[in-house]
């Protein structure tokens, strides 16, 4: 009976050691990917100037920037994080 206990302990420790060295699938290793592109107003080449996230409403607010840093675009894009 003692032999079975030692054998089980050996197999359990062997599995533990092997599981630490066998790499599992790396899901985030590929890096970020573009899921969707969201238009930020009339200028197709506009980039984000300011960004704010509201955790309660699960929405992101983005204002487009221009070549010169200014807040005069008068455009705010609201992104629903549950669908985008």
N, C-alpha and C positions, 0 to 999 in steps of 0.2 A: 504494500500500500504506500509505503514511503517513496518508492521508486516512481510511482505515478505522480505524486505531488512534486517531486523534484523535476520530473520531465515536463509537467505543465508549467512550472515556474520558469524553466529554461526556455520553453517555446514562447511564453508570454514576453519574457525579456528580449528574446530574439526578434519578435515582431515589433516590439517597441523601438529597438535600435534600428531595424530596417525601415520603419515608417518615418524616422527622422531624416534618413538619407535619400529616400525615394521622393523625387520632386512631384508635387501634385500639379494639376493644370493651373497655369497662370492666366487668369482672366484679364487682369488689368495690365499685363505686360505689353500689350500691343499699343498702349498709349491712347490718347483721346481721339475720338472720331467725330465728325460733323454729322449730327442727326438731322438738323433742319437749318435753313437759312431764313432769317426773319428780316423783312424789309423795314427800314427805319426812316421812312419818309420819301420825299420826292427824289432825293439824291441816292442813286444806286450804290455809289462808292462811299457812302457815309460810314464812319466808324463810331464806336461808342465813346462818348465824352464822359458821361457820368452814369453810374449804375447803382441801384438800390434794391435790396431784397426785403420783402415783408414776409416773415415766417408765419404770421397769423393768417394772412390771406393767401399765402403761397403764390404770390405774384412778384415779378421782377419789373422794375421801372428803368427804362434806358432812354437817355437823351443823346441824339447824334451830335457829333462834333464836326467842325469844319477845319480848314487848314490852319486858321488862327484859333487859338483857344478862346472860346467865348461861349456864353450861355444864351445867345440870342436866337436860337433856332425855333423856339416856341413850339417844339414838337416833343412829345413824350410817348414812347412806345410802351404799352403794358403787355407783359408776357405772362400767361397763365402757366405756372410750372407743372401743373397736373397734366396738361395736354401737350406741352412742348418740352 
